[in-house]
């Protein structure tokens, strides 16, 4: 299990099982939001300048995801990131390919993410704050992330095979192929 300690501009990540430091991330601006993914191998964080970053604990690499970010969150129990900048809702179904992002134009501010009854929705309040609208996410792409995380490559391939080819599914096919080769699953590869 990974825990983190935030000291304004430095994030220290600890492995609670071994009581050792996994990584330290120095940043040039104060950090005001951070969240580990469900697998505890990727860290999403935002600084006071409203820049959104992703830190990969496996490769020890940091990448900028989004400027002027006002909301960011991992979709619960997934590898999917949702973030808002200005009037755009940005969804990364394959966070390992950050250049492949789905963008929705929205009117209002993201309030949260809700998962229930097999649906995932992003809740957005209008500028007056009186009405809430929802934007449905692609549940097949979210389920793909679950299957890949569980290393159920056959299920992941079936999900993608039944999906329309988009930038997101293309990125997911690449992730699946990479994992199939790494695990020597010749059937899926």
N, C-alpha and C positions, 0 to 999 in steps of 0.2 A: 504494500500500500504506500502511496506517495502522499506526502503532505508538503505544504509550502509555507514559507515565512516571507512576508513582504516588508521591506524596509525602504519605503518611498521610491527609490530608484533601483533597487536590487531585489530580485526574487531568488530565494534559496529553496531548492527542492530536496526533500529528505525522503529516504527509503525507511519507513518505520520498522520494517522487519530487521534491517541490519544497523539501524541508527546511524547511517552514513549519508553524506551529502551526495546526491545524484548529479546535480547541476546547479550552477549559479548564473543568473542572467542579469547583466548590468544594462541599464537603459539610461538614455540621456534626458528623460523627462519623468515626472512623477507618474506612477501607475495608479489608476483609480478603479480598475476592474480586472479580475482574472478568474478563470474557471478551467479546471481540468476536464477532459472528456471522460466518458464512462470507463474507458480502458486505461486511463491514467498514463497515456503515452504522448498526449498532445495538450499544450496549454494555450488557451486563448486569452489575450490580455489587451487592454486599452489604456492609453495614457491621457494625461490632462489636455494634450493637443488634439484629442479625439481621433488618434490614429489607432487602427486595429491591427494586431499582430498575431501570428501563429508561431509557437515554438514547438518543434518536434523533439521530444526527449530521446528518441531512438537515434536520430542523426545529429542531434545537438545543433540544429539550424533554426534560424529565425527568419520569417518572411512577413512582409507587409501585405495585409489583405485589403484594407480599405481606409481611405482618408475620410475625415469628418464623420466619424461613426457616433451615432447617438444611442444605439441599442445593439447588443451582441449577446448571443446565447447559443449553447449547444442544444439541439433538439434532444429532449430527454432520452437516455439510453440509445444513443445513436452516434454516428460519426458525421452528422450533418450540422452545419453552422448556419444560423440565421442572423443577419445584421441589417441595420438601417443606416443609410446616409442620405441626408436631405429627403427627397420624396421617392427614394428607391428602396425596395426591399430586396436584399441580396441573399441568395440561398446557394450554399456550396454543398451539393449532394456527394461530391467526391473531394474531400478536403485535401487529399494528396495531390490534386491537380487544381490549385487555387485559381488558375487562369480560366477554368471552366466554371462559370458562375451563372446562375439563372437570376435575371433581374425583373422585378415587377414594379410598375409605377403605382404608388399608393398615395392616398390623400389622408394625412394624419400621422399619428405617432404609434409605433409598435408598443403594445402594452405587455405582451407575453406570448407564450406558445402553449397550446393545449393539445394533449394526446388522449383520446378516448374513443371507444367503440371502433377501433381500426382506422381512425382518421387522425391526421395531424393538421392543426390549423394555427395560423399566426393571427393574433387578435390585434386590430388596429382601431384606435379611437380617432374620430374626426377632430378637426381643429377646434370645434366648440366643446368637445369632451362629452357631448350628449349621446352620441351613437357609436356603437362598436360594430365594425365589419370584420369578416374573417376571410383569410386567403388560405385555401387548401394546398398542402404540399403533396408531392408525388409519393404516395405510400410505397409503391414498388421500389423506388430508388432508396427510400429509407430502409426497407426490409433487406435490400441488397447489402447495405452496410452491416446489418445484423448478421447476415449469413457469412459475409467475408470475415467479420470479426471472430465469428465462431469457427472459422476455417471450414465451413460447409460449402465447399467450392462447387459441388454439383447443384445445390440449391441456388447459389448465387448465379451460376450460368443459366439455369432455368428461368430465373427472374429476368435477367437481361435479355434472354432469347425471346421472351414474351413482351418486351418493351419496344417502343418506337425508338429508332436511332436518332439521338440528339447529342449535343455537346456533352451533356452529363453522362449519358449511357456510354458514349465513346470513351470518356475518361474512366468509367467503371470497368469497361472491357479491358482496358490497359492495366488497371489495378488487379483485376482477376487473373490476367495472363501472367503478370509478374509474380503473384502469389503462387499460381499453379507451377511455374518453373521453380521457384524457391522451395516448394514442398515436394517437388518431383511428382506431381500429379499429372502424368502424361495424358490421361483421358481428357481432362479439362483443358490442358495446354494445347 
